[in-house]
């Protein structure tokens, strides 16, 4: 399944969710560093992941229309059609999903902004889970810049396992873009991928720290 192309519909849903969920229900959403988001052209947006509120929060807080992966179990019935219409596409977690990778590279080739959570699943909001090297592969093959973004407060508003939202403001902190080519040097491809993913995770944690939030990098993080 491929994501839909409905910018007007996306803008309507984005505005509605931003107003009624993030502004009125949660108490506000703000973005720091929005000027770092490229206005046009391909970009891979990488963020930490601790809540179901993260994907819509990224969409509501960033100035680009986003395409994004979601687990394939969500693409059923009317909700699945809604996700597709908003730019989502399915991915089979825990295995190499060649169709999802092809879709991602096609979207980047056409100049889209692609949202990826490198952890793959929700963490506890205190320490990032191990990151997926597939992000490095897509950055290498597409040549697209990667934009680290820390999304903060969602773990308090709707932590993993919770069924109801609590009122808590959400903050996005956007860092400067980095490119895979900047990490190519001595050593093999595996070492380059590890250094690249370590830099992404470190930058996300550093962005969180600017707002007084301690977010630890993955335990298996390699030295940059």
C-alpha positions in Angstrom: 0.0 0.0 0.0 1.2 3.5 -0.8 0.5 6.7 1.0 -2.0 9.1 -0.5 -1.4 12.6 -1.8 -4.0 14.8 -0.3 -2.3 18.0 0.9 -5.6 19.9 1.6 -7.0 16.9 3.6 -3.7 16.6 5.4 -3.8 20.3 6.3 -7.4 20.1 7.6 -6.7 17.0 9.8 -3.4 18.5 11.0 -5.1 21.8 12.0 -8.0 20.0 13.7 -5.8 17.7 15.7 -3.4 20.5 16.6 -6.2 22.6 18.0 -8.4 20.1 19.7 -5.8 17.6 21.0 -2.5 19.4 21.4 -3.7 22.9 22.2 -7.0 22.5 24.0 -6.7 19.0 25.5 -3.0 18.9 26.3 -2.3 22.5 27.0 -0.2 23.5 24.0 2.5 22.5 21.6 5.5 24.5 20.6 8.5 24.0 18.2 12.0 25.3 18.8 14.3 25.4 15.9 11.7 25.1 13.1 14.0 27.2 10.9 16.2 24.1 10.7 13.5 22.2 8.7 14.3 22.5 4.9 11.4 24.2 3.2 11.6 21.9 0.1 13.5 18.8 -1.0 13.9 15.4 0.6 14.6 15.1 4.3 14.5 12.3 6.9 13.2 13.4 10.2 14.3 11.2 13.1 12.9 11.5 16.6 12.7 9.7 19.9 9.6 7.6 20.6 7.8 7.1 23.9 4.1 7.6 23.1 1.3 7.2 20.6 1.2 11.0 20.6 4.6 11.2 18.9 3.6 10.7 15.2 0.7 13.2 15.2 2.8 15.5 17.4 5.5 15.6 14.8 3.0 16.2 12.1 1.4 19.1 14.1 4.6 20.6 15.2 6.7 20.6 12.1 6.1 22.9 9.1 6.4 20.2 6.4 3.8 17.7 5.3 5.2 14.3 6.5 5.0 10.8 5.2 5.6 8.2 7.9 5.8 4.4 8.6 3.3 2.7 10.9 3.0 -0.9 11.9 1.0 -2.9 9.4 -1.5 -4.0 12.0 -3.0 -0.5 12.0 -3.9 -0.6 8.3 -7.3 -2.2 8.7 -10.7 -0.8 8.0 -11.5 2.9 8.0 -8.6 3.8 10.3 -6.2 2.2 7.9 -7.7 4.2 5.0 -7.4 7.4 7.1 -3.7 6.6 7.8 -3.0 6.1 4.1 -4.8 9.4 3.2 -2.5 11.2 5.7 0.7 9.9 4.2 1.3 6.8 6.3 2.4 3.5 4.9 2.7 0.1 6.6 5.9 -1.6 7.7 6.4 -5.1 9.1 8.4 -4.6 12.3 11.1 -7.0 13.3 12.1 -8.0 9.8 13.5 -6.5 6.7 10.5 -5.0 4.8 11.7 -4.4 1.3 8.4 -2.8 0.2 8.5 -0.3 3.0 12.1 0.5 2.2 11.3 1.0 -1.5 8.3 3.2 -0.6 10.6 5.3 1.6 13.3 5.7 -1.0 10.6 6.6 -3.7 9.2 9.3 -1.4 12.6 10.8 -0.8 13.4 10.7 -4.5 10.3 12.7 -5.1 11.3 15.4 -2.6 9.1 14.4 0.4 9.8 14.7 4.1 9.9 11.2 5.7 9.3 10.7 9.5 11.1 7.8 11.1 11.5 6.7 14.7 14.8 4.9 14.7 13.9 3.0 17.9 11.1 1.2 16.0 8.9 1.0 19.1 8.0 3.1 22.1 10.4 3.4 25.0 10.0 4.7 28.5 10.8 8.3 27.8 14.0 8.2 29.9 16.4 6.1 27.8 16.3 5.6 24.1 16.0 2.0 22.8 18.6 0.7 20.3 18.3 2.4 17.0 17.6 0.7 13.6 20.5 0.9 11.2 18.0 1.0 8.3 17.9 4.8 8.8 21.6 4.9 7.9 21.0 2.8 4.8 18.2 5.1 3.6 20.3 8.2 4.3 23.1 6.7 2.3 21.1 5.5 -0.7 18.9 8.7 -0.9 21.5 11.3 -0.1 18.8 13.1 1.9 19.8 15.1 5.0 18.7 13.7 8.4 17.1 16.0 10.9 17.2 15.0 14.6 14.1 16.1 16.5 13.4 15.6 20.3 9.8 15.4 21.1 9.2 16.1 24.8 6.2 15.7 27.1 4.4 13.0 25.2 5.7 10.4 27.7 3.9 12.4 30.4 0.7 13.0 28.4 0.3 9.5 27.2 3.0 7.1 28.4 3.3 3.5 27.1 0.5 1.4 28.5 -1.8 4.3 29.4 -5.3 4.5 28.1 -6.1 8.1 28.9 -4.3 11.3 28.1 -3.1 13.7 30.9 -2.8 17.4 30.4 0.9 18.2 29.6 2.4 20.6 27.1 4.4 19.2 24.2 7.7 20.6 22.9 9.6 19.8 19.8 13.3 20.7 19.5 14.7 20.6 16.0 18.4 20.2 15.4 20.6 21.0 12.4 20.6 18.4 9.6 23.4 15.9 9.1 24.4 13.8 6.1 25.6 10.2 5.9 28.4 11.3 3.6 30.0 13.3 6.4 30.7 10.0 8.3 32.2 8.1 5.4 35.9 7.6 6.0 38.2 5.0 7.3 36.7 1.6 8.3 34.0 -0.5 6.9 30.3 0.2 6.1 29.1 -1.2 9.4 31.4 1.1 11.4 30.1 4.1 9.4 26.5 3.1 10.0 27.2 2.7 13.7 28.9 6.1 14.0 26.0 7.8 12.0 23.3 6.3 14.2 25.2 7.1 17.4 25.4 10.7 16.3 21.7 10.9 15.6 20.8 9.4 19.0 23.3 11.7 20.8 21.9 14.8 19.0 18.4 13.9 20.0 19.4 13.5 23.6 21.4 16.8 23.5 18.3 18.6 22.1 16.2 17.2 25.0 18.9 18.5 27.4 18.5 22.0 26.2 15.0 22.0 27.7 16.1 20.4 31.0 15.0 16.9 30.0 17.3 14.0 30.7 17.0 11.5 27.8 19.7 8.9 27.8 21.2 7.4 24.6 20.8 3.7 23.9 22.8 1.4 26.2 24.5 -0.2 23.2 25.5 3.1 21.7 28.9 3.1 19.9 31.3 5.9 20.4 31.3 8.5 17.7 
